[in-house]
């Protein structure tokens, strides 16, 4: 999802910051993926039936490398737009092709906080009940995590 899509889909106001996986993790993943691709190409079997499986594995690795740079969250004027973690294996495979459907908007006023490992967001609904959104923000850079906390504090205190 892009910044423009986040603004249009959620009416969240202007996007102030896009948050991605830490750059070091992205580059490490890309290097490991490219080495794996090189090894697969080097040791490609000569039988065409076996080659099909190798080509499928290459496609999966390249698709994963492409997804490493996707946004995990957006800091907006009215709240946070977060990519929730899939609940099941079926949802995981669905999220590979329809990742934009897993973004949710949470108003700053409803946010209680994040869990210690940044795997869940706790928020309060309009009736006083608490709901939990599973996230994968543990691989986000520390400065981006602090930017989210600052945005929450800034908007809840004003």
C-alpha positions in Angstrom: 0.0 0.0 0.0 1.3 3.5 -0.8 0.8 6.7 1.1 -1.8 7.9 -1.4 -3.8 4.7 -1.1 -3.7 4.9 2.7 -5.1 8.4 2.7 -7.9 7.5 0.2 -8.9 4.2 1.7 -9.1 5.2 5.4 -9.7 9.0 5.3 -6.9 9.2 7.8 -5.6 12.6 6.8 -2.2 13.3 5.4 0.4 10.5 5.8 3.3 11.9 7.8 5.6 8.9 7.7 5.7 5.5 6.1 7.2 2.7 8.2 9.1 -0.3 6.8 11.1 -3.2 8.0 14.6 -2.1 9.3 17.0 -1.5 6.4 19.6 -3.9 7.8 17.1 -6.7 7.8 15.9 -5.8 4.3 19.5 -5.9 2.9 20.4 -9.1 4.8 17.3 -10.8 3.4 18.1 -9.6 -0.1 21.6 -10.9 0.1 20.6 -14.3 1.4 17.8 -14.5 -1.2 20.1 -13.6 -4.1 22.7 -16.2 -2.9 19.9 -18.8 -2.7 18.8 -17.9 -6.3 22.4 -18.2 -7.5 22.8 -21.6 -5.9 19.5 -22.7 -7.4 20.5 -21.6 -10.9 24.0 -23.2 -10.5 22.6 -26.6 -9.4 19.6 -26.6 -11.7 18.9 -30.2 -12.8 18.8 -31.2 -16.4 15.5 -33.0 -16.3 12.7 -30.6 -17.3 10.2 -32.0 -14.7 12.6 -31.3 -11.8 13.4 -27.9 -13.3 9.8 -26.8 -12.9 10.1 -27.2 -9.1 13.4 -25.2 -9.1 11.8 -22.4 -11.2 8.8 -22.3 -8.8 11.2 -22.0 -5.9 13.0 -19.2 -7.7 9.7 -17.4 -8.1 8.8 -17.7 -4.5 12.2 -16.3 -3.4 12.0 -13.4 -5.8 8.4 -12.6 -4.7 9.6 -12.6 -1.1 12.5 -10.3 -2.0 10.1 -7.9 -3.7 7.9 -7.8 -0.5 10.7 -6.9 1.8 10.4 -3.2 1.1 6.6 -2.9 1.6 5.3 -0.6 4.2 4.2 -2.0 7.6 2.5 1.1 8.9 1.7 4.7 8.2 1.7 7.6 10.7 -1.2 9.8 9.7 -2.9 13.0 11.0 -5.9 11.2 12.5 -4.4 7.8 13.5 -2.2 4.9 12.6 -2.7 2.7 9.5 -1.2 -0.7 10.5 -0.7 -4.0 8.6 -2.1 -6.7 10.8 -0.6 -10.1 10.9 -2.6 -13.0 9.3 -4.4 -15.3 11.8 -3.9 -18.6 9.9 -1.9 -20.2 7.2 -4.8 -19.7 4.8 -4.8 -16.0 5.6 -1.1 -15.8 5.2 -1.2 -17.1 1.6 -4.2 -14.8 0.9 -2.1 -11.9 2.2 0.7 -12.7 -0.3 -1.6 -11.6 -3.1 -4.0 -9.2 -1.4 -1.8 -7.6 1.2 -3.6 -4.3 1.1 -6.7 -5.9 2.7 -4.8 -6.5 5.9 -4.2 -2.8 6.7 -6.4 -1.4 9.4 -6.9 2.2 10.7 -6.8 2.9 14.4 -7.7 6.4 15.7 -5.1 7.9 18.1 -7.8 8.4 20.8 -8.5 4.7 21.0 -4.9 3.4 21.2 -3.8 2.1 24.6 -0.4 0.9 23.5 1.8 -1.8 22.0 3.0 -5.0 23.7 6.6 -5.3 24.7 7.7 -7.2 21.6 5.6 -5.0 19.2 3.6 -8.0 18.1 0.2 -6.5 19.2 -1.6 -3.2 19.5 -4.1 -2.8 22.2 -6.9 -0.4 21.6 -10.3 0.6 23.1 -13.5 0.6 21.1 -16.3 3.2 21.5 -18.1 1.1 24.1 -15.1 0.7 26.5 -14.1 -2.8 25.4 -10.5 -3.6 24.6 -9.5 -5.2 21.3 -6.1 -6.5 20.2 -4.6 -6.3 16.7 -1.8 -8.7 15.9 1.1 -7.0 14.2 4.6 -7.8 12.9 6.4 -4.6 13.9 9.2 -6.3 15.8 11.5 -5.9 12.7 10.9 -2.2 12.4 13.7 0.2 13.2 13.8 1.6 16.8 13.5 5.2 15.5 10.3 4.4 13.6 8.9 2.7 16.7 9.6 5.8 18.7 8.1 8.0 16.0 4.8 6.0 16.4 4.9 6.4 20.2 5.5 10.1 19.9 2.6 10.5 17.4 0.3 8.7 19.8 1.4 10.8 22.8 1.2 14.1 20.8 -2.4 13.4 19.6 -3.7 12.0 22.9 -2.5 14.8 25.0 -3.8 17.6 22.8 
